[in-house]
Amino acid sequence: MKNKVIIPELELASTGNKEILEKYGGLLRSSRLKDFSPEVEVWASSASNHALAYHSHGIFRYFGKFPPPVARHLIKEYTTENDLIIDPMCGSGTTGLEALLLNRRAKCYDVNPLSVLISSVKISNIDTYEIVEVIEKIKNKYERDKIKFTDHELVGLRNPTHWFLPETIESLQKIKNLIYSSSASNEVKDALLVALLSVVRRVSRATTQQGRLFLDVETAEEDAFPFFEKKAYKLVNKLADIPSNHKVRVEALSIFDKPNLRGKKANLIICHPPYFNSYKYSSVNSLELSILGVDHADIRKLEVREAFKVGKAEKVQEYLDDMERGLRNLNTYLDKNGKLALMIGDTIIKGEYIPVTSELVKRLSDIFKVSKSALRIPKFTEASWVASQRRKTNDIGINLCDMVVVLEKK
């Protein structure tokens, strides 16, 4: 008998509450959210990372991951069954999986091929017997075949052996080759490829504790196979419970491009972009992309311009220009009664609070009006942008939070 899946729900509170007002009043004033929405909600989740990894949410550790309770709440609040949801920057595929679980249709897009791969696998119902058989065949060949990969060059990495032991590169390449050369279906190959990519950081010479790449040579492992095998079997169990239908599609596309919706428009668009002063996702995943055979520099050219660790407030305008352009594009494929839910973040540079969210909303005021706004309080255990911003100022008095703004067409 399958274990019952417990799905954490979002915890809601009003900033009209005295205790909450005292705790978050400084942030509310600095964020200027109340300029658009007099009543601001506070969203939180007390669920652990383990609890949030229900179904296939935990198949890949994605830094800055969109929280499942937020996606679930927005979908339930603003759509009904069979409505169309679009996520133009789908990342690790949170929206797509929640849409599938809630019986909605969804179109998910991203410019990063790693994100497209993870998101596609996350919504795939894989035949357990087929994937287990393939894993065992790969294991037998891996242990039997003595093929050596003497080429240690990896796409997009100037010095691969700075980040990997030579033996690790050989091991990863061998596993990848065995996956591709197997007679498995494309769905199974993709799933096993995600299992492999999910252990790349773990067996490398880079730390697993932060999104940015820092050396941690003590964690390096010569043989990646035991880690791959363990992850592959965990993935088997995760994907066995995924509903088998065809309501969610994942494709490679930029937020600046127009998807082919065949005349249909979205009832809800959920957009969780990289934040200004947050991770450069192509760089964060450069090791995984190199094993995938993709140069992260090529993706970088397609991403929204942000300024992680640059510390220049004037760069905010470039970020706002890109986000405004992208959201205006999204407006064209939103139903007239639809909503655009934006989860974004403000920033602090050299002690100055910069209300990125409200500035972006102002720029869009000719086409959107604010339906609802909220502060989303993160847990410090999350591998998120907010966790990297754990500092306080006299003006704010608390850590930065995510901003959620629900927009509707004028």
C-alpha positions as CSV (number, residue, x, y, z in Angstrom):
1,M,0.0,0.0,0.0
2,K,1.3,3.4,-0.9
3,N,2.0,5.9,1.8
4,K,-0.4,8.8,1.9
5,V,1.2,12.0,0.6
6,I,0.8,14.9,3.0
7,I,0.8,18.2,1.2
8,P,1.7,21.3,3.2
9,E,-0.6,24.3,2.8
10,L,0.3,28.0,2.9
11,E,-0.2,29.8,6.2
12,L,-1.9,33.2,5.8
13,A,-2.1,36.2,8.0
14,S,-3.0,39.8,7.7
15,T,-0.6,42.7,8.3
16,G,-3.6,44.3,10.1
17,N,-2.6,42.0,13.0
18,K,-0.8,44.1,15.7
19,E,1.9,41.5,16.2
20,I,2.6,41.2,12.5
21,L,2.5,44.9,12.0
22,E,5.2,45.4,14.7
23,K,7.4,42.7,13.2
24,Y,7.1,43.7,9.6
25,G,6.1,47.3,9.7
26,G,9.5,48.6,8.7
27,L,9.7,46.3,5.7
28,L,6.2,47.2,4.6
29,R,7.1,50.9,4.6
30,S,10.3,50.4,2.7
31,S,8.8,48.0,0.2
32,R,6.0,50.5,-0.6
33,L,3.6,47.6,-1.2
34,K,0.8,49.5,0.6
35,D,1.0,52.2,-2.2
36,F,-0.9,49.7,-4.4
37,S,-2.7,47.5,-1.9
38,P,-3.8,48.9,1.5
39,E,-4.1,45.4,3.0
40,V,-1.0,43.2,2.6
41,E,-1.1,39.5,3.5
42,V,1.7,37.6,5.1
43,W,2.4,34.1,3.7
44,A,4.5,31.5,5.4
45,S,5.0,27.8,5.6
46,S,6.3,25.9,8.7
47,A,6.9,22.8,6.6
48,S,10.4,21.3,6.5
49,N,12.4,20.9,3.3
50,H,11.7,17.2,3.5
51,A,7.9,17.8,3.8
52,L,8.1,20.1,0.8
53,A,9.7,17.4,-1.3
54,Y,6.5,15.5,-1.7
55,H,5.8,13.7,-5.0
56,S,8.7,14.7,-7.3
57,H,9.4,18.1,-5.9
58,G,12.7,16.9,-4.4
59,I,14.3,15.2,-7.4
60,F,16.8,18.0,-7.9
61,R,18.2,20.5,-5.4
62,Y,17.4,23.7,-7.1
63,F,18.7,26.9,-5.5
64,G,16.1,29.6,-5.3
65,K,13.3,27.1,-5.9
66,F,9.7,28.4,-6.2
67,P,8.0,27.1,-3.0
68,P,5.2,24.5,-3.7
69,P,2.8,25.9,-1.1
70,V,2.9,29.3,-2.9
71,A,2.2,27.7,-6.3
72,R,-0.5,25.6,-5.0
73,H,-2.2,28.5,-3.2
74,L,-2.2,30.7,-6.3
75,I,-3.5,27.9,-8.5
76,K,-6.4,27.0,-6.2
77,E,-7.2,30.7,-5.6
78,Y,-7.3,31.9,-9.2
79,T,-8.1,28.9,-11.4
80,T,-10.5,26.0,-11.6
81,E,-10.0,22.5,-13.1
82,N,-8.8,22.5,-16.7
83,D,-7.9,26.2,-16.7
84,L,-4.7,27.1,-18.5
85,I,-1.7,28.2,-16.5
86,I,1.6,29.6,-17.9
87,D,4.9,29.7,-16.1
88,P,7.4,31.5,-18.4
89,M,10.4,31.0,-16.1
90,C,9.7,27.6,-14.7
91,G,13.0,26.8,-13.1
92,S,12.7,23.4,-11.4
93,G,9.1,22.9,-12.5
94,T,7.2,23.6,-9.3
95,T,4.2,25.2,-11.1
96,G,4.0,22.4,-13.7
97,L,3.8,19.7,-11.0
98,E,1.3,21.5,-8.9
99,A,-0.9,22.2,-12.0
100,L,-0.8,18.5,-12.8
101,L,-1.7,17.5,-9.2
102,L,-4.6,20.0,-9.2
103,N,-5.9,18.9,-12.7
104,R,-5.1,22.1,-14.5
105,R,-3.5,22.5,-17.9
106,A,-0.1,24.2,-18.0
107,K,2.5,25.5,-20.4
108,C,6.0,25.9,-18.8
109,Y,8.9,27.6,-20.4
110,D,12.6,28.3,-19.6
111,V,15.7,29.4,-21.5
112,N,17.9,27.0,-19.5
113,P,17.9,23.5,-20.9
114,L,18.7,22.1,-17.5
115,S,15.5,23.6,-16.2
116,V,13.5,22.3,-19.1
117,L,14.9,18.8,-18.5
118,I,14.2,18.8,-14.7
119,S,10.7,20.3,-15.2
120,S,9.8,17.7,-17.9
121,V,11.0,14.7,-15.8
122,K,9.2,16.0,-12.7
123,I,5.8,15.6,-14.4
124,S,6.6,12.2,-16.0
125,N,5.0,9.0,-14.9
126,I,7.8,6.5,-15.4
127,D,7.2,2.7,-15.6
128,T,8.9,1.4,-12.5
129,Y,9.9,-2.0,-13.9
130,E,11.5,-0.4,-17.0
131,I,13.6,2.1,-15.2
132,V,14.7,-0.4,-12.6
133,E,15.8,-2.8,-15.3
134,V,17.7,-0.1,-17.1
135,I,19.5,0.9,-13.8
136,E,20.6,-2.7,-13.3
137,K,21.9,-3.0,-16.8
138,I,23.8,0.3,-16.5
139,K,25.3,-0.9,-13.2
140,N,26.5,-4.2,-14.7
141,K,28.1,-2.5,-17.7
142,Y,29.6,0.2,-15.6
143,E,31.3,-2.4,-13.4
144,R,32.2,-4.7,-16.3
145,D,33.4,-2.3,-19.0
146,K,36.9,-0.8,-18.5
147,I,36.4,2.0,-21.0
148,K,38.5,5.0,-20.1
149,F,37.6,8.6,-21.0
150,T,40.9,10.4,-21.4
151,D,39.3,13.6,-22.6
152,H,38.8,15.7,-19.5
153,E,37.5,18.7,-21.3
154,L,34.0,19.9,-20.3
155,V,31.9,22.4,-22.3
156,G,32.0,25.8,-20.7
157,L,34.6,25.1,-18.0
158,R,38.0,26.6,-18.6
159,N,39.7,24.3,-16.1
160,P,37.5,21.3,-15.4
161,T,40.0,19.7,-13.0
162,H,39.7,22.8,-10.8
163,W,36.1,21.6,-10.1
164,F,36.4,17.8,-10.6
165,L,39.0,15.1,-9.9
166,P,40.0,13.6,-13.3
167,E,38.6,10.2,-12.1
168,T,35.2,11.9,-11.3
169,I,35.0,13.3,-14.8
170,E,35.7,9.9,-16.3
171,S,33.0,8.4,-14.0
172,L,30.4,11.0,-14.9
173,Q,31.1,10.7,-18.6
174,K,30.9,6.9,-18.5
175,I,27.5,6.9,-16.7
176,K,26.2,9.5,-19.1
177,N,27.4,7.4,-22.1
178,L,25.7,4.3,-20.7
179,I,22.4,6.2,-20.2
180,Y,22.4,7.5,-23.8
181,S,23.5,4.2,-25.3
182,S,20.8,2.2,-23.5
183,S,17.7,0.9,-25.3
184,A,15.4,2.7,-22.8
185,S,12.7,5.1,-23.8
186,N,13.4,8.8,-24.0
187,E,11.4,9.4,-20.8
188,V,13.5,6.9,-18.8
189,K,16.8,8.3,-20.3
190,D,15.8,11.8,-19.3
191,A,14.9,10.7,-15.8
192,L,18.2,8.9,-15.3
193,L,20.0,11.9,-16.7
194,V,18.4,14.1,-14.1
195,A,19.5,11.6,-11.4
196,L,23.0,11.9,-12.7
197,L,23.0,15.7,-12.9
198,S,21.6,15.9,-9.4
199,V,24.8,14.3,-7.9
200,V,27.3,16.3,-10.0
201,R,27.7,19.0,-7.3
202,R,27.9,16.4,-4.6
203,V,30.8,14.5,-6.2
204,S,32.6,17.6,-7.4
205,R,35.2,19.7,-5.6
206,A,32.5,22.4,-5.0
207,T,30.5,23.0,-1.9
208,T,26.9,21.9,-1.9
209,Q,25.9,24.4,0.8
210,Q,25.6,27.5,-1.4
211,G,24.4,28.3,-4.8
212,R,27.6,30.0,-5.8
213,L,30.5,27.8,-6.6
214,F,33.2,27.6,-3.9
215,L,35.9,25.0,-3.6
216,D,35.3,22.3,-0.9
217,V,37.9,19.7,-2.0
218,E,37.1,17.4,1.0
219,T,33.8,16.4,-0.5
220,A,35.1,15.3,-3.9
221,E,34.4,11.7,-4.9
222,E,36.3,9.7,-7.5
223,D,33.5,7.3,-8.3
224,A,30.1,9.0,-9.0
225,F,28.2,5.7,-9.5
226,P,27.2,4.9,-5.9
227,F,25.7,8.4,-5.6
228,F,24.0,8.1,-9.0
229,E,22.5,4.7,-8.2
230,K,21.1,5.9,-4.8
231,K,19.6,8.9,-6.4
232,A,18.1,6.9,-9.3
233,Y,16.3,4.6,-7.0
234,K,14.9,7.5,-5.0
235,L,13.7,9.0,-8.3
236,V,12.0,5.8,-9.2
237,N,9.8,6.1,-6.1
238,K,9.1,9.7,-6.6
239,L,7.9,9.4,-10.2
240,A,5.8,6.3,-9.6
241,D,2.9,8.4,-8.1
242,I,2.8,11.1,-10.7
243,P,-0.6,11.3,-12.5
244,S,-0.4,10.0,-16.0
245,N,-1.9,12.6,-18.4
246,H,-0.9,15.1,-21.0
247,K,-2.1,18.4,-19.5
248,V,1.3,19.9,-18.8
249,R,3.9,20.8,-21.5
250,V,7.5,22.0,-21.0
251,E,9.4,23.8,-23.7
252,A,12.5,26.0,-24.2
253,L,11.4,29.6,-24.6
254,S,12.4,33.0,-23.4
255,I,10.1,35.4,-21.5
256,F,10.7,37.8,-24.4
257,D,9.3,35.4,-27.0
258,K,5.8,34.5,-27.8
259,P,4.7,30.8,-27.4
260,N,2.3,29.1,-29.7
261,L,-0.9,28.8,-27.7
262,R,-3.1,28.1,-30.7
263,G,-5.4,30.9,-30.0
264,K,-5.9,30.0,-26.3
265,K,-5.0,32.4,-23.5
266,A,-4.0,31.8,-19.9
267,N,-6.3,32.1,-16.9
268,L,-3.2,32.5,-14.7
269,I,0.4,33.3,-15.3
270,I,2.8,32.6,-12.5
271,C,6.2,34.3,-12.8
272,H,9.0,33.7,-10.4
273,P,12.0,35.4,-12.0
274,P,15.6,35.6,-10.8
275,Y,15.8,38.5,-8.4
276,F,18.0,41.5,-8.9
277,N,21.2,40.8,-6.9
278,S,20.4,37.0,-6.8
279,Y,22.0,34.0,-8.4
280,K,23.0,33.9,-12.0
281,Y,21.4,30.6,-12.6
282,S,23.4,29.7,-15.7
283,S,26.5,30.1,-13.5
284,V,25.1,28.3,-10.5
285,N,24.4,25.3,-12.6
286,S,27.5,25.5,-14.8
287,L,28.9,22.2,-13.6
288,E,25.7,20.3,-14.3
289,L,25.3,22.1,-17.7
290,S,28.9,21.1,-18.6
291,I,28.1,17.4,-18.0
292,L,24.9,18.0,-20.1
293,G,27.1,19.3,-22.9
294,V,25.9,22.9,-22.7
295,D,28.0,26.1,-22.4
296,H,26.5,28.2,-19.6
297,A,27.8,31.3,-21.3
298,D,25.4,30.7,-24.2
299,I,22.4,30.7,-21.8
300,R,23.7,33.8,-19.9
301,K,23.1,35.8,-23.1
302,L,19.4,34.9,-22.9
303,E,18.8,35.5,-19.2
304,V,17.2,38.6,-17.6
305,R,20.0,41.0,-16.6
306,E,20.6,41.1,-12.9
307,A,23.6,42.0,-10.8
308,F,24.5,39.3,-8.3
309,K,27.3,40.6,-6.0
310,V,28.0,43.6,-8.3
311,G,26.7,46.1,-5.7
312,K,25.7,48.8,-8.2
313,A,22.3,50.3,-7.6
314,E,22.2,51.7,-11.2
315,K,22.1,48.2,-12.5
316,V,18.6,47.9,-11.2
317,Q,17.4,49.9,-14.2
318,E,18.7,47.2,-16.6
319,Y,16.9,44.6,-14.5
320,L,13.7,46.6,-14.5
321,D,13.9,47.2,-18.3
322,D,14.2,43.5,-19.0
323,M,11.4,42.5,-16.5
324,E,9.1,45.2,-17.9
325,R,9.7,44.0,-21.4
326,G,9.0,40.4,-20.4
327,L,5.8,41.1,-18.4
328,R,4.4,43.3,-21.2
329,N,5.0,40.4,-23.5
330,L,3.2,38.1,-21.0
331,N,0.2,40.4,-20.9
332,T,-0.5,39.6,-24.5
333,Y,-1.3,36.0,-23.8
334,L,-3.3,36.5,-20.6
335,D,-7.0,36.1,-20.7
336,K,-9.0,39.3,-20.1
337,N,-10.2,38.1,-16.7
338,G,-6.9,36.3,-15.9
339,K,-4.3,37.1,-13.3
340,L,-0.5,37.5,-13.4
341,A,1.1,36.4,-10.1
342,L,4.6,37.7,-9.6
343,M,6.9,36.5,-6.9
344,I,9.9,38.7,-6.8
345,G,12.4,40.3,-4.3
346,D,13.6,43.7,-3.3
347,T,17.3,44.3,-2.4
348,I,19.7,46.1,-0.1
349,I,22.8,47.6,-1.6
350,K,25.4,49.4,0.6
351,G,22.8,49.8,3.3
352,E,20.2,51.3,0.9
353,Y,16.8,49.5,0.5
354,I,15.8,49.4,-3.1
355,P,12.0,48.7,-3.7
356,V,12.5,46.8,-6.9
357,T,9.0,45.3,-6.8
358,S,7.1,48.5,-6.4
359,E,9.2,50.2,-9.1
360,L,8.3,47.4,-11.5
361,V,4.6,47.6,-10.7
362,K,4.7,51.3,-11.3
363,R,6.2,50.8,-14.8
364,L,3.3,48.4,-15.6
365,S,0.5,50.6,-14.2
366,D,-0.9,51.4,-17.7
367,I,-1.8,47.7,-18.3
368,F,-2.1,46.1,-14.9
369,K,-3.7,47.0,-11.6
370,V,-2.8,45.3,-8.3
371,S,-5.4,42.7,-7.1
372,K,-3.4,41.5,-4.0
373,S,0.0,41.8,-2.5
374,A,1.8,39.7,0.1
375,L,5.0,39.3,2.0
376,R,6.3,35.7,1.8
377,I,8.4,34.8,4.8
378,P,11.1,32.2,4.0
379,K,12.6,29.6,6.2
380,F,16.3,30.0,6.6
381,T,16.8,26.3,5.8
382,E,15.8,27.1,2.2
383,A,18.5,27.2,-0.5
384,S,17.1,30.5,-1.6
385,W,18.1,34.0,-2.5
386,V,16.6,35.2,0.8
387,A,18.9,32.9,2.7
388,S,21.8,34.7,1.1
389,Q,20.5,38.0,2.3
390,R,20.6,37.2,6.1
391,R,21.6,40.7,7.2
392,K,19.8,43.4,9.0
393,T,19.8,47.2,8.8
394,N,18.6,49.9,11.2
395,D,16.0,50.9,8.7
396,I,14.4,47.5,8.1
397,G,15.1,45.7,11.3
398,I,14.3,42.2,9.8
399,N,15.6,40.0,7.0
400,L,14.3,40.6,3.5
401,C,11.2,38.7,2.4
402,D,9.8,37.7,-1.0
403,M,7.2,40.0,-2.5
404,V,4.1,38.5,-4.1
405,V,2.0,40.8,-6.3
406,V,-1.1,39.5,-8.1
407,L,-1.9,41.7,-11.1
408,E,-5.0,41.9,-13.3
409,K,-5.4,43.4,-16.7
410,K,-6.9,46.8,-16.9
